[in-house]
Amino acid sequence: MNWTLSYKDGSRIQPSSTTYDDFPKPEYPVETKLTAGKCVKGKVVFAVPAKDRPATIVYAPDSVEIPLEWTVPVK
């Protein structure tokens, strides 16, 4: 998967590799290949520790040299 959650201590969490009927829909279409200017929509599910909040969301597909990162809002 191209998405990870990154924490201030440097640890990272990968998304769930399984899906269940009660996961939010629509699920992110992992196998989709996009051309320039196109997009897809879907949810990615992570099992995160209740006490910690990730610092950034990282998107790192093989097609980019430098991963893209977004800061997770405080709330």
GROMACS elastic network, one bead per residue, 0.5 to 0.9 nm:
[ bonds ]
;  ai    aj funct       b0    kb
    1     4     6  0.79678   500
    1    14     6  0.76577   500
    1    15     6  0.72937   500
    1    17     6  0.84810   500
    1    30     6  0.70163   500
    1    60     6  0.86505   500
    1    61     6  0.79277   500
    2    14     6  0.88956   500
    2    30     6  0.84325   500
    2    58     6  0.79728   500
    2    59     6  0.55143   500
    2    60     6  0.50842   500
    2    62     6  0.80720   500
    3    14     6  0.69950   500
    3    15     6  0.69973   500
    3    44     6  0.80722   500
    3    57     6  0.71741   500
    3    58     6  0.56392   500
    3    60     6  0.65154   500
    3    61     6  0.80504   500
    4    12     6  0.63852   500
    4    13     6  0.56328   500
    4    15     6  0.65151   500
    4    46     6  0.85694   500
    4    56     6  0.85659   500
    4    57     6  0.60288   500
    4    58     6  0.51989   500
    4    59     6  0.67494   500
    4    60     6  0.82903   500
    5    11     6  0.83932   500
    5    12     6  0.54279   500
    5    13     6  0.51704   500
    5    14     6  0.67609   500
    5    15     6  0.81437   500
    5    46     6  0.81984   500
    5    48     6  0.89519   500
    5    54     6  0.59702   500
    5    55     6  0.75626   500
    5    56     6  0.60206   500
    5    58     6  0.61228   500
    6     9     6  0.83727   500
    6    10     6  0.64939   500
    6    11     6  0.59574   500
    6    13     6  0.66578   500
    6    54     6  0.55709   500
    6    55     6  0.58260   500
    6    56     6  0.51810   500
    6    57     6  0.61840   500
    6    58     6  0.69445   500
    7    10     6  0.54064   500
    7    11     6  0.53704   500
    7    12     6  0.61680   500
    7    13     6  0.84064   500
    7    52     6  0.82261   500
    7    53     6  0.71909   500
    7    56     6  0.67904   500
    8    11     6  0.73777   500
    8    53     6  0.89144   500
    8    54     6  0.71897   500
    8    55     6  0.57927   500
    8    56     6  0.84260   500
    9    12     6  0.89450   500
   12    54     6  0.85339   500
   13    46     6  0.73666   500
   13    47     6  0.79224   500
   13    48     6  0.74845   500
   13    54     6  0.89660   500
   14    17     6  0.82882   500
   14    46     6  0.67955   500
   14    47     6  0.83730   500
   15    18     6  0.88733   500
   15    44     6  0.65824   500
   15    45     6  0.56146   500
   15    47     6  0.71076   500
   16    19     6  0.72958   500
   16    44     6  0.78552   500
   16    45     6  0.57657   500
   16    46     6  0.54163   500
   16    47     6  0.67083   500
   17    45     6  0.88801   500
   19    22     6  0.84241   500
   19    23     6  0.67142   500
   19    27     6  0.87297   500
   19    45     6  0.86032   500
   20    23     6  0.55095   500
   21    24     6  0.83240   500
   21    25     6  0.89762   500
   22    25     6  0.84970   500
   23    26     6  0.87724   500
   23    27     6  0.79385   500
   23    43     6  0.87275   500
   23    45     6  0.74318   500
   24    27     6  0.67835   500
   24    42     6  0.88569   500
   24    43     6  0.65410   500
   24    44     6  0.83933   500
   24    45     6  0.79164   500
   25    28     6  0.83662   500
   25    42     6  0.69981   500
   25    43     6  0.64505   500
   26    29     6  0.84894   500
   26    41     6  0.76124   500
   26    43     6  0.60318   500
   27    30     6  0.85193   500
   27    41     6  0.80440   500
   27    44     6  0.64437   500
   27    45     6  0.84876   500
   28    31     6  0.89583   500
   28    40     6  0.76812   500
   28    41     6  0.62191   500
   28    44     6  0.58181   500
   29    32     6  0.56787   500
   29    40     6  0.73740   500
   29    41     6  0.76396   500
   29    42     6  0.66199   500
   29    43     6  0.87193   500
   30    33     6  0.85846   500
   32    40     6  0.81346   500
   34    37     6  0.82408   500
   34    38     6  0.60509   500
   34    39     6  0.68478   500
   34    40     6  0.81354   500
   35    38     6  0.57687   500
   35    39     6  0.83587   500
   36    39     6  0.85569   500
   48    51     6  0.86641   500
   48    52     6  0.75923   500
   48    53     6  0.80425   500
   48    54     6  0.85112   500
   49    52     6  0.56061   500
   49    53     6  0.78005   500
   50    53     6  0.77925   500
   53    72     6  0.83126   500
   53    74     6  0.85113   500
   54    57     6  0.75506   500
   54    71     6  0.86602   500
   54    72     6  0.66532   500
   55    70     6  0.85293   500
   55    71     6  0.59605   500
   55    72     6  0.54487   500
   55    73     6  0.82221   500
   55    74     6  0.88359   500
   56    69     6  0.62384   500
   56    70     6  0.53346   500
   56    72     6  0.51520   500
   56    73     6  0.88062   500
   57    68     6  0.82762   500
   57    69     6  0.55476   500
   57    70     6  0.51882   500
   57    71     6  0.64893   500
   57    72     6  0.66959   500
   58    67     6  0.65836   500
   58    68     6  0.57758   500
   58    70     6  0.66719   500
   59    67     6  0.56846   500
   59    68     6  0.51239   500
   59    69     6  0.63248   500
   59    70     6  0.86324   500
   60    63     6  0.80345   500
   60    64     6  0.66755   500
   60    65     6  0.82460   500
   60    66     6  0.73898   500
   60    68     6  0.64138   500
   60    69     6  0.86817   500
   61    64     6  0.59635   500
   61    65     6  0.86367   500
   61    67     6  0.75312   500
   62    65     6  0.75365   500
   64    67     6  0.64941   500
   64    68     6  0.84782   500
   71    74     6  0.89815   500
   72    75     6  0.83498   500
